[in-house]
Amino acid sequence: MTKLKKKLQDGKFVITAELTPPKGPETSKIIQKLEELKNLVDAVNFTDNPSATMTMSSTAACKLSLDLGLEPVLQMTCRDRNRISIQSDLLGAYALGIRNLLVMTGDHTIHGDHKQAKPVYDIDSSILIKLVGNLNKGLDINGNKLNGKTDFFYGGVVNPNAEPLIPQLKRFEQKWRMGAEFFQTQMIFDIKRLEKFMEYAAKFETLVIAGIVIIRSKKMLNYLVSNIPGVVVPQWLIDRIEGLKDEDVKKFGIEFASSTILSILERKLCNGIHIMAFSRVEEVKNLLDFIRI
């Protein structure tokens, strides 16, 4: 059992962070970030060509993290691989010691830096969750026996911000029925939306980690609103940030993220937080120092 799984199942509040693997073969900077995160978080997620932008593989980054003693979470999308390649990559990741897994469909290539690339989408994230369940039983997606079983702790993503929300709740339930053991949410800007989702999620025995983003600039907020599918920022928050001086946005971003986390803790809404600081480790440290978790 992974440390992340044990802590969640023991009812303890977990903190994870997200790193984007480097766009190139040089690893010294990401290794430095991992060293800094070791004593701050329970695990680190490595994105899989995020927003369809090509980077080093998530599997390779996970192995670097393992070697440094920090538990990784492998992100796997359906966008770039067919079912054969996905199973092959997952078996390889397991052989390297990777045990935590977060699966998602993946943003379309039109959002990335290789717009001419052909997306695959042979299967979607729900089927991928079922596929991982099969691997854990020692079977491939077609039911053929493997020479052993994997033991992935695997989850899916959910977006409490979706409008309308009902289709997203149905997708959540489908992923749960397919075997997802935990869920990680899209960035949360409105605590009431998370609360509404958690009321629904309470019907199911599952674990939920809330996505927290640290807004550092007006440019960043505009990018999130315009370019990241599934991100919904309340108009009042957009107006508030637009009304600030540039030098005040970063301070407000930390304060806003902190207040969101403290609200989650006070209301005992979910099982942990996932900090999306876009690989800026110093911001993760500043946030955790601010709330003193």
Buried (B, 14 or more C-beta within 10 A) or exposed (E): EBBBBEBBBEEEBBBBBBBBBBEEEEBEEBBEBBEEBEEBBBBBBBBBBBBBBBBBBBBBBBBBBBEBEBBBBBBBBBBBBEBEEBBEBBBEBBEBEBBBBBBBBBBBBEBBEEEEBEBBBBBBBBBBBBBBBBBBEEBBBEEEEBEEEBEBBBBBBBBBBBEEBEEBBEBBBBBBEBBBBBBBBBBBBBBEBBBBBBEBBEEEEBBBBBBBBBBBEBEBBBEBEEEBEEBBBEEEBBEEBEEBEEEEBBEBBBEBBBEBBBBBBEEEBBBBBBBBBBBBBEBBBBBBEBBEB
